[in-house]
Amino acid sequence: MSKDNSIYSKIIPLVIAMTVVVLVGTVITMAMPLLRDDMHPKLASTKEYTAIELEGRNIYQREGCVNCHSQMVRPLTADVVRYGDYTKAGEEFYERPFLWGSKRTGPDLARNGGRYSDEWQIMHLKEPTKFYPKTNMPSYAFLDRPANAVAAEKSMKALGYPYTQEDIDKVANSTELEVLTAYLQSLGSDIPDNMYVKVNPDDYDNTMAPMSTISPETKIAFVDNCAGCHGTEGEGTDVAAPFSDVIPDPVIDGYLFVSVANGIPYTMPSHIGIMTKRRMWELVLYAKELANKKRTATTTTTATNSDMSAVDSSVNK
């Protein structure tokens, strides 16, 4: 019986040969392509973080925000409708490390920039339950303390981002809340606005709401999603004026519907993908109801005060 002297009968040489083959294949198929420029796409509008944005990003990582908020819009209809166009490789060119996340306890933040005002962002970070009563997000009021300009400068140097002393001074003169807000406002700011799903305002030029009643669920939705900015009775807050001041009387319902659906840059987010079309129409009716209620109360109070003034004048005479 002949003895098999092939490499297949020699365990150690076989393992070594297999390892070499796998390593060579890995280098050729995976490592080498990473050295090609076309494997590192960059959108023309993408730019480096500023010092204040980068320090905000560092705080975002430090506080574990990425554990609850993803930054990657998936190419699914529901994601694109709610958050905007799906995430492209080119917009991640300066992300070191990537902060895609793997879980959404809170909403995705990839397109967060410009959806709210700076004041809203800071107040929300301080007291999130004021805006969303059912949120699990904790308060970050303790971040109202000076930002670390030294750390910001070290980060800029390590990543090779251009900066000036003026940039570092801005960090030094800001709080951690403010630099974190600057970072949140930068997210998605490089992506053209037309990538968001929106309704066409021309379709609602002279349109009135297709219903006349408001369901109890809509009033609950108002408290959960809108009262934090507008007040439970539409009386306004530090971040939004009273409905009676911003909703004309009379008003075309379609004008308000477009505002609710598309949002207003740096003021109010879009509600497409969050609410049904009927819910948004009912919110329009409810906002008008609250505005008229406030106007009526104001008119009554003014008339009463005028009557009292007239009585006082008569008595004084």
C-alpha positions as CSV (number, residue, x, y, z in Angstrom):
1,M,0.0,0.0,0.0
2,S,1.6,3.3,-1.1
3,K,1.9,6.1,1.3
4,D,0.2,9.4,0.4
5,N,3.0,12.1,0.4
6,S,0.8,14.9,-0.9
7,I,0.3,18.2,1.0
8,Y,-3.2,17.0,1.9
9,S,-1.7,14.4,4.2
10,K,0.5,17.0,6.0
11,I,-1.7,19.0,8.4
12,I,0.7,21.9,9.3
13,P,1.9,22.7,5.7
14,L,-1.8,22.4,4.5
15,V,-3.0,24.9,7.2
16,I,-0.1,27.3,6.3
17,A,-0.9,27.1,2.6
18,M,-4.6,27.7,3.2
19,T,-3.8,30.7,5.4
20,V,-1.6,32.2,2.7
21,V,-4.2,31.7,0.0
22,V,-7.0,33.3,2.1
23,L,-4.7,36.3,3.1
24,V,-3.7,36.9,-0.5
25,G,-7.4,36.7,-1.6
26,T,-8.4,39.1,1.2
27,V,-5.7,41.6,0.2
28,I,-6.7,41.5,-3.5
29,T,-10.5,41.6,-3.0
30,M,-10.8,43.8,0.1
31,A,-7.6,45.8,1.0
32,M,-6.5,46.9,-2.4
33,P,-9.9,48.4,-3.4
34,L,-9.8,50.6,-0.3
35,L,-6.7,52.3,-1.8
36,R,-8.7,53.4,-4.8
37,D,-10.1,57.0,-4.9
38,D,-13.5,55.8,-6.2
39,M,-13.9,53.8,-3.0
40,H,-14.0,57.1,-1.0
41,P,-16.8,59.1,-2.6
42,K,-17.4,62.7,-1.4
43,L,-20.4,64.9,-2.1
44,A,-19.5,68.2,-3.6
45,S,-21.4,70.0,-0.8
46,T,-19.8,68.0,2.0
47,K,-17.4,70.0,4.2
48,E,-15.3,69.5,7.3
49,Y,-16.7,70.3,10.8
50,T,-15.9,73.6,12.3
51,A,-14.3,73.7,15.7
52,I,-17.6,74.4,17.5
53,E,-19.4,71.6,15.6
54,L,-16.6,69.1,16.2
55,E,-16.5,69.8,19.9
56,G,-20.3,69.3,19.9
57,R,-19.8,66.0,18.1
58,N,-17.4,65.0,20.8
59,I,-20.0,65.7,23.5
60,Y,-22.6,63.9,21.5
61,Q,-20.4,60.8,21.6
62,R,-19.4,61.3,25.3
63,E,-23.0,61.5,26.5
64,G,-24.0,58.4,24.5
65,C,-26.6,60.1,22.3
66,V,-25.7,57.6,19.5
67,N,-27.1,54.8,21.7
68,C,-30.6,56.0,21.1
69,H,-30.4,58.1,18.0
70,S,-29.2,56.6,14.7
71,Q,-27.7,58.8,11.9
72,M,-28.4,56.6,8.9
73,V,-31.6,56.9,6.9
74,R,-32.3,53.5,5.4
75,P,-33.5,53.2,1.7
76,L,-37.0,52.2,2.9
77,T,-40.1,54.2,1.9
78,A,-41.1,54.8,5.6
79,D,-37.6,56.1,6.4
80,V,-37.3,58.4,3.3
81,V,-40.8,59.8,3.8
82,R,-40.1,60.7,7.4
83,Y,-36.4,61.7,7.5
84,G,-35.5,62.6,3.9
85,D,-33.4,61.0,1.2
86,Y,-31.5,57.9,2.3
87,T,-27.9,58.2,3.5
88,K,-25.2,58.1,0.8
89,A,-21.6,57.1,1.3
90,G,-20.4,60.5,0.0
91,E,-21.9,62.4,2.9
92,E,-20.0,60.4,5.4
93,F,-16.6,61.5,4.0
94,Y,-15.6,63.4,7.2
95,E,-17.2,61.1,9.7
96,R,-14.4,59.7,12.0
97,P,-15.7,57.5,13.5
98,F,-19.1,56.9,11.9
99,L,-22.1,57.5,14.1
100,W,-24.6,55.5,12.3
101,G,-25.9,53.8,15.4
102,S,-27.9,50.6,15.5
103,K,-31.0,51.5,17.5
104,R,-33.8,54.1,17.4
105,T,-35.2,54.8,20.8
106,G,-35.5,58.3,19.5
107,P,-35.8,59.6,15.9
108,D,-33.0,59.4,13.4
109,L,-30.9,62.6,13.4
110,A,-29.2,62.4,10.0
111,R,-31.3,65.2,8.7
112,N,-31.8,67.1,12.0
113,G,-30.2,70.4,10.9
114,G,-32.6,73.3,10.4
115,R,-35.7,71.4,11.6
116,Y,-35.8,73.5,14.8
117,S,-34.4,76.7,16.0
118,D,-31.3,76.9,18.3
119,E,-33.5,78.0,21.2
120,W,-35.7,75.0,20.7
121,Q,-32.7,72.6,20.6
122,I,-31.3,74.0,23.9
123,M,-34.6,74.0,25.7
124,H,-35.3,70.5,24.5
125,L,-31.9,69.3,25.7
126,K,-32.6,70.9,29.1
127,E,-36.2,69.7,29.5
128,P,-37.2,67.1,26.8
129,T,-40.4,66.0,28.6
130,K,-41.7,69.6,28.2
131,F,-41.9,69.0,24.5
132,Y,-42.6,65.3,24.4
133,P,-44.2,64.1,27.7
134,K,-43.8,60.4,26.8
135,T,-40.1,60.6,25.9
136,N,-37.4,58.5,27.6
137,M,-34.8,61.1,27.0
138,P,-33.1,62.4,30.2
139,S,-32.4,66.1,30.9
140,Y,-29.0,67.4,29.8
141,A,-29.4,70.7,31.7
142,F,-26.0,70.0,33.4
143,L,-24.3,70.7,30.0
144,D,-24.9,74.4,30.7
145,R,-21.2,74.8,31.5
146,P,-18.2,76.1,29.6
147,A,-17.1,74.0,26.6
148,N,-13.5,72.7,26.4
149,A,-11.7,74.8,23.8
150,V,-8.4,72.9,24.5
151,A,-10.0,69.6,23.6
152,A,-11.6,71.2,20.5
153,E,-8.2,72.4,19.2
154,K,-6.7,69.0,19.8
155,S,-9.5,67.3,17.8
156,M,-9.0,69.8,14.9
157,K,-5.3,69.0,14.8
158,A,-5.7,65.3,15.1
159,L,-8.2,65.2,12.2
160,G,-6.4,67.7,10.1
161,Y,-9.3,70.1,9.8
162,P,-8.5,73.8,9.1
163,Y,-9.2,76.2,11.9
164,T,-8.3,79.6,13.3
165,Q,-7.8,81.1,16.7
166,E,-11.2,82.8,16.2
167,D,-12.8,79.4,15.8
168,I,-11.3,78.1,19.1
169,D,-12.3,81.3,20.9
170,K,-15.9,80.7,19.8
171,V,-15.7,77.3,21.6
172,A,-14.2,78.9,24.7
173,N,-17.0,81.5,24.8
174,S,-19.8,78.8,24.4
175,T,-21.4,76.3,26.7
176,E,-21.5,72.6,26.1
177,L,-25.2,73.0,25.3
178,E,-24.4,75.6,22.6
179,V,-21.7,73.5,20.9
180,L,-23.9,70.4,21.0
181,T,-26.7,72.5,19.4
182,A,-24.2,73.7,16.7
183,Y,-23.4,70.0,15.9
184,L,-27.1,69.0,15.8
185,Q,-27.8,71.9,13.5
186,S,-25.0,70.8,11.1
187,L,-26.5,67.3,10.6
188,G,-27.8,67.0,7.1
189,S,-27.1,70.6,6.3
190,D,-24.9,69.6,3.3
191,I,-27.9,67.7,1.8
192,P,-30.0,69.7,-0.7
193,D,-33.4,70.6,0.8
194,N,-35.2,69.2,-2.3
195,M,-34.4,65.7,-1.1
196,Y,-37.1,65.9,1.5
197,V,-40.6,64.6,0.7
198,K,-43.0,67.5,0.6
199,V,-46.5,68.4,-0.5
200,N,-46.8,70.9,-3.3
201,P,-48.1,74.2,-1.9
202,D,-49.8,75.0,-5.3
203,D,-52.1,72.0,-4.7
204,Y,-53.6,73.7,-1.6
205,D,-53.9,77.3,-2.7
206,N,-57.6,77.7,-2.0
207,T,-58.3,74.5,-0.2
208,M,-60.3,74.2,3.0
209,A,-60.2,71.2,5.4
210,P,-62.2,68.2,4.1
211,M,-63.8,67.7,7.5
212,S,-65.4,69.9,10.1
213,T,-65.0,67.9,13.3
214,I,-61.9,67.1,15.3
215,S,-61.4,63.7,16.9
216,P,-60.3,63.3,20.6
217,E,-57.2,61.5,19.3
218,T,-56.1,64.6,17.4
219,K,-56.3,66.7,20.6
220,I,-54.2,64.1,22.3
221,A,-51.7,64.2,19.4
222,F,-51.5,68.0,19.7
223,V,-50.5,67.7,23.4
224,D,-48.0,65.0,22.7
225,N,-46.4,66.6,19.6
226,C,-47.2,70.3,19.5
227,A,-48.0,71.7,22.9
228,G,-44.3,71.8,23.9
229,C,-43.8,74.7,21.5
230,H,-47.3,76.2,21.1
231,G,-48.7,75.6,24.6
232,T,-51.6,73.4,25.5
233,E,-54.1,76.1,24.6
234,G,-52.1,77.6,21.7
235,E,-51.0,80.4,24.0
236,G,-47.4,80.3,22.8
237,T,-44.2,79.7,24.7
238,D,-40.6,81.0,24.6
239,V,-40.0,79.3,21.2
240,A,-43.3,80.0,19.5
241,A,-45.8,82.9,19.3
242,P,-49.5,82.4,20.2
243,F,-51.7,81.0,17.5
244,S,-53.8,84.1,17.7
245,D,-50.8,86.1,16.5
246,V,-49.6,83.9,13.7
247,I,-52.8,82.5,12.3
248,P,-54.7,85.1,10.3
249,D,-58.5,85.5,10.6
250,P,-59.8,84.5,8.1
251,V,-57.3,82.0,6.8
252,I,-57.2,79.4,4.0
253,D,-56.8,76.0,5.7
254,G,-54.5,74.8,2.9
255,Y,-51.9,77.5,3.9
256,L,-51.8,76.0,7.5
257,F,-51.8,72.4,6.1
258,V,-48.7,73.1,4.0
259,S,-46.9,74.5,7.1
260,V,-47.8,71.5,9.2
261,A,-46.9,69.0,6.5
262,N,-43.7,70.6,5.1
263,G,-42.6,72.4,8.3
264,I,-40.8,75.8,8.5
265,P,-37.0,75.9,8.4
266,Y,-35.4,76.6,11.8
267,T,-38.9,76.9,13.3
268,M,-41.1,73.8,12.9
269,P,-40.3,70.2,11.6
270,S,-42.2,68.4,8.8
271,H,-44.9,66.1,10.0
272,I,-45.1,64.0,6.9
273,G,-44.4,60.4,7.8
274,I,-45.2,61.1,11.5
275,M,-48.9,61.8,11.1
276,T,-51.6,60.8,8.6
277,K,-53.0,63.4,6.2
278,R,-56.3,63.4,8.1
279,R,-54.6,64.0,11.4
280,M,-52.7,67.0,9.9
281,W,-55.9,68.5,8.6
282,E,-57.6,68.1,12.0
283,L,-54.6,69.8,13.6
284,V,-55.2,72.7,11.3
285,L,-58.8,72.9,12.5
286,Y,-57.8,72.6,16.1
287,A,-55.1,75.3,15.8
288,K,-57.8,77.6,14.2
289,E,-60.1,76.8,17.1
290,L,-57.5,77.7,19.7
291,A,-56.6,80.9,17.9
292,N,-60.2,82.0,17.7
293,K,-60.8,81.1,21.3
294,K,-57.9,83.3,22.4
295,R,-59.1,86.2,20.2
296,T,-62.6,85.9,21.7
297,A,-61.3,85.9,25.2
298,T,-59.0,88.9,24.4
299,T,-61.9,90.8,22.8
300,T,-64.2,90.1,25.8
301,T,-61.5,91.2,28.3
302,T,-60.8,94.4,26.3
303,A,-64.5,95.2,26.2
304,T,-64.9,94.5,29.9
305,N,-62.0,96.8,30.7
306,S,-63.4,99.5,28.5
307,D,-66.8,99.3,30.3
308,M,-65.1,99.4,33.7
309,S,-63.0,102.5,32.5
310,A,-66.2,104.2,31.4
311,V,-67.9,103.5,34.8
312,D,-64.8,104.8,36.7
313,S,-64.9,108.0,34.6
314,S,-68.6,108.5,35.4
315,V,-68.0,108.0,39.1
316,N,-65.1,110.4,39.1
317,K,-67.2,113.1,37.4
